[in-house]
Amino acid sequence: MNKPNIAILGATGVVGGEILKILEERNFPYNEIKFLASARSAGKKIEFKGETHTIIEATPEAFEGINIVLASAGASTSKALVDEIVKKGAVLVDNSSAFRMEKDVPLVIAGVNDEDLKWHKGIVANPNCSTSQLMLPLKPLHEYGKIKRLIVSTYQAVSGAGKEAIDDLYDSTKASLNKEIYKYKKFTTKPIAFNLIPQIDVFCENGYTKEEMKVVHETKKILHLSDDTPISCTAVRVPVFVSHSEAVSVEFEKEITPEKAREILSTAYGVIVIDNPEKSEYPTPIEAAGKDPVYVGRIRKDLAFENGLALWVVADNLRIGAALNTVRIAEKLVEMDLLCHSERP
Ligand SMILES: NC(=O)c1ccc[n+]([C@@H]2O[C@H](COP(=O)([O-])OP(=O)(O)OC[C@H]3O[C@@H](n4cnc5c(N)ncnc54)[C@H](OP(=O)(O)O)[C@@H]3O)[C@@H](O)[C@H]2O)c1
């Protein structure tokens, strides 16, 4: 196939908007493009590549003739539409959590486990944003030293929770400075302005949140780690608009000195090392926003483990954590000639 017909499902959302920007920046080759959202947005106009397009309601018929669907419309929408999408012969590249842990669905970070794309059956899942940015630096380190244990603490931007959450941070900060009462739309449990919230998604029976368990399960699936590899995560929402940060402690089977880690990461795909403590040089969310790489700094020996390494990992959650990886997966599917698929059982 030369150029695919593509549909952007969730084109009016935060991630959808980022996907459109990235398709344009990377000059993604396509034949036909459709912009899909809910009935609420049908008929509204959207700008893309200097032209005005009309948003179409995401009905099953809307996927007729489409080869790739880039979806960021939430798990329930993807679940409701997947059968029709796949039956019509398209590949669904999905940003939601709907299919990530299904056995017959590859969970892919482009540049990390592209080979897994070969066994897709019409669906490819994009990992959770906090897992995504972790995989690019961890993969080459794992190849060198083999991960034995992993502990991650996340500091996650509000844009990871969609449009309403961004509005909440902006409006509640203004209200708070003006000593006014603000009625939250997304952060209804605890205020986000001038605060931190140690809960992202709902709690599971084991006391961890679903977001934290996504990091545990998805990391094992992407890096092909054994089920009993000890991994734990604490996920915290912080009053930052864009870019997630992560404090990471890894224990390896083989020693990786900080110097060796810097050397490995300096040539790793999609990673940039900013690590000059004497000059206070390390990545921060503001510097990573709007950029493609995953930035790594504060590389040092983790004093708590024998072959331990501590890292600070920062990336734009809307790009590598969602939209950029979605577009990179679509590019790989075309490049690797993987758009034809057998039907799901
Ligand atoms: N934000 C992130 O960093 C991030 C990262 C990774 C994954 N994700 C996932 O990506 C998805 C979207 O996140 P977001 O932050 O972009 O949310 P958002 O800003 O709230 O956008 C949601 C999009 O989905 C569309 N939609 C909702 N219900 C629909 C339906 N029934 N049929 C068709 N379209 C429908 C909305 O269309 P209308 O405008 O018409 O309502 C909108 O385009 C979620 O599954 C989220 O978990 C987000």
PDBQT file of the ligand as one rigid body, heavy atoms in Angstrom, charges set to zero:
ROOT
HETATM    1  N1  LIG A 401      -4.017  13.121  27.991  1.00  0.00    +0.000 N 
HETATM    2  C1  LIG A 401      -3.014  12.228  28.014  1.00  0.00    +0.000 C 
HETATM    3  O1  LIG A 401      -1.855  12.522  28.366  1.00  0.00    +0.000 OA
HETATM    4  C2  LIG A 401      -3.262  10.826  27.607  1.00  0.00    +0.000 A 
HETATM    5  C3  LIG A 401      -2.153   9.991  27.503  1.00  0.00    +0.000 A 
HETATM    6  C4  LIG A 401      -2.348   8.686  27.107  1.00  0.00    +0.000 A 
HETATM    7  C5  LIG A 401      -3.609   8.249  26.837  1.00  0.00    +0.000 A 
HETATM    8  N2  LIG A 401      -4.685   9.076  26.937  1.00  0.00    +0.000 N 
HETATM    9  C6  LIG A 401      -5.991   8.535  26.628  1.00  0.00    +0.000 C 
HETATM   10  O2  LIG A 401      -6.490   9.140  25.437  1.00  0.00    +0.000 OA
HETATM   11  C7  LIG A 401      -7.897   9.242  25.518  1.00  0.00    +0.000 C 
HETATM   12  C8  LIG A 401      -8.316  10.698  25.314  1.00  0.00    +0.000 C 
HETATM   13  O3  LIG A 401      -7.693  11.533  26.260  1.00  0.00    +0.000 OA
HETATM   14  P1  LIG A 401      -7.753  13.129  26.131  1.00  0.00    +0.000 P 
HETATM   15  O4  LIG A 401      -6.895  13.602  27.238  1.00  0.00    +0.000 OA
HETATM   16  O5  LIG A 401      -7.461  13.576  24.730  1.00  0.00    +0.000 OA
HETATM   17  O6  LIG A 401      -9.325  13.401  26.461  1.00  0.00    +0.000 OA
HETATM   18  P2  LIG A 401     -10.247  14.631  26.031  1.00  0.00    +0.000 P 
HETATM   19  O7  LIG A 401      -9.437  15.851  25.840  1.00  0.00    +0.000 OA
HETATM   20  O8  LIG A 401     -11.343  14.643  27.000  1.00  0.00    +0.000 OA
HETATM   21  O9  LIG A 401     -10.848  14.192  24.574  1.00  0.00    +0.000 OA
HETATM   22  C9  LIG A 401     -11.716  13.116  24.387  1.00  0.00    +0.000 C 
HETATM   23  C10 LIG A 401     -12.021  12.935  22.899  1.00  0.00    +0.000 C 
HETATM   24  O10 LIG A 401     -12.851  11.790  22.736  1.00  0.00    +0.000 OA
HETATM   25  C11 LIG A 401     -14.023  12.145  22.014  1.00  0.00    +0.000 C 
HETATM   26  N3  LIG A 401     -15.143  11.320  22.429  1.00  0.00    +0.000 N 
HETATM   27  C12 LIG A 401     -15.687  11.216  23.656  1.00  0.00    +0.000 A 
HETATM   28  N4  LIG A 401     -16.762  10.387  23.628  1.00  0.00    +0.000 NA
HETATM   29  C13 LIG A 401     -16.882   9.973  22.357  1.00  0.00    +0.000 A 
HETATM   30  C14 LIG A 401     -17.786   9.104  21.672  1.00  0.00    +0.000 A 
HETATM   31  N5  LIG A 401     -18.802   8.496  22.320  1.00  0.00    +0.000 N 
HETATM   32  N6  LIG A 401     -17.638   8.916  20.340  1.00  0.00    +0.000 NA
HETATM   33  C15 LIG A 401     -16.628   9.518  19.686  1.00  0.00    +0.000 A 
HETATM   34  N7  LIG A 401     -15.742  10.348  20.258  1.00  0.00    +0.000 NA
HETATM   35  C16 LIG A 401     -15.865  10.568  21.584  1.00  0.00    +0.000 A 
HETATM   36  C17 LIG A 401     -14.247  13.601  22.363  1.00  0.00    +0.000 C 
HETATM   37  O11 LIG A 401     -15.106  14.179  21.394  1.00  0.00    +0.000 OA
HETATM   38  P3  LIG A 401     -16.071  15.433  21.790  1.00  0.00    +0.000 P 
HETATM   39  O12 LIG A 401     -15.174  16.644  21.749  1.00  0.00    +0.000 OA
HETATM   40  O13 LIG A 401     -17.082  15.408  20.700  1.00  0.00    +0.000 OA
HETATM   41  O14 LIG A 401     -16.619  15.159  23.147  1.00  0.00    +0.000 OA
HETATM   42  C18 LIG A 401     -12.792  14.106  22.287  1.00  0.00    +0.000 C 
HETATM   43  O15 LIG A 401     -12.413  14.276  20.938  1.00  0.00    +0.000 OA
HETATM   44  C19 LIG A 401      -8.270   8.657  26.892  1.00  0.00    +0.000 C 
HETATM   45  O16 LIG A 401      -8.560   7.297  26.712  1.00  0.00    +0.000 OA
HETATM   46  C20 LIG A 401      -7.016   8.818  27.691  1.00  0.00    +0.000 C 
HETATM   47  O17 LIG A 401      -6.938   7.873  28.735  1.00  0.00    +0.000 OA
HETATM   48  C21 LIG A 401      -4.539  10.363  27.313  1.00  0.00    +0.000 A 
ENDROOT
TORSDOF 0
